[in-house]
Amino acid sequence: MSCYDIGCTDWRVLFNIGQYGPLSAVHVSQRTSIEKTKISRAVQRLVTQGWVERIYVEGDRRRHELALTAEGRSNFLSLRQQAALFNKTLETRLAKGSVAALIEQRQHLEADTESD
């Protein structure tokens, strides 16, 4: 993902918008268990990159949903494919129980990182 200059939080936001969007930042936060302030910073980076756009709710400029731009959709699809290939490679190279243990450890590390 480094060739796209995108971090883990940005990827998780991008993935959720791409997979389930358009979504509000509150919904992204609920789906990912990432603090709203971190979501806000990730959204701003993705908007600046031209990957995400804010779609304002008619009649209320304070409320908006987040959607992928055409460039964001293209990059999301490419990143999702790369992630799937990476996961498949891990599954074929690691013992059966190792994949589940690795995913569990990654989730613990993410939780520790997000609480900092």
N, C-alpha and C positions, 0 to 999 in steps of 0.2 A: 504494500500500500504506500510505501515511501515514495515511489515514483509519481504518485499523485499528490504528494505533500499533504497528507491527511493523517490525523492522529486517531487514536482509538475512540475517543468521545465523538469526534466528527463522523467517523465511520458508523458508529452506532446510531447517531441521529440520522445520517444519510440513509442507512439501511431501513430504519423504521418509516421514514417518509416515503422511500421508494417502495417498500413492501406493503405498507398499510395506508399511505397518505392519500390525499392531503390530511394533515393532522395539525392540531394546535401544539404549541410548545408544552403545555400542561399534559396533553395526552402522550407526547414523546417521553416526558419525565416519568409519567406513571408506568409506561410500558418498559422503560429501561431502568427505573430506580436510580436515575442520575439526578442530582440536585438541579433545580430550575436555573440557578445562576450559571452552572456549567453548560446546561442546554442552551441558554441564551448566548453565551460566548461562542459555542460551536455553531449555532445558527448564524451568528454574525459573520464568522469566518466563511461559512458555506455561501452566504449571500454575497460577500465580497468576492469570492471566487467565481460567482456566477452559476453556482450549482443549485441553489435553492432560492425561491422567491416567496415573498409574503403576499397572500391573497386576502385582502381586507373584507370583512363581513359587511355586506351592504347595510348602510345606515348606522354603523358603529365603527369608526376608524380606530378604536382602541383594541378591537378584537380582530385577529387574523389567523389564518391557517397557513401552514407551510407546505409547499409543493416543489417538486423537482422541476428545474428548467429543462430544456431539450439537452443541453450539455450535461446537466446533472444526471438526467436519465441515462444518457449514453455512458457516463463514467460509472454510475451505479451498476448498470448491467455488466460492465467490464470487471469491476471490482468484485461483484457477486460471483461471477464465473471464476475469477482467480481464487477467491476464498473457497469455493466448492472444490476446485482442483487441489488446493492445498490440503483441505480436509480429507479428500480421497487418498492423497499420497500418504498422509499420516495413518489413515486406517489400514492401508496395505503394508506399511512398514513397521507398525507397532503391533504388539500382541493384543488380543481382543480386550482384555481388561485394562490395558494401558491407556487406551483412548479415553475411556470414561474417567479414569483417574486423572489424566492430563486436563480434561475439560473441567473437572471439579477443582483442581488446583488453580487453573486460570481464573475461574470464577471467584475463588477466595482472594487471589491477588488483585483482581479488579475491584472487589469490594473494599479491600484494604487501601488501594490507591484512591478510590473515590471518596473515602472518608477523610483523607488528608486535606 
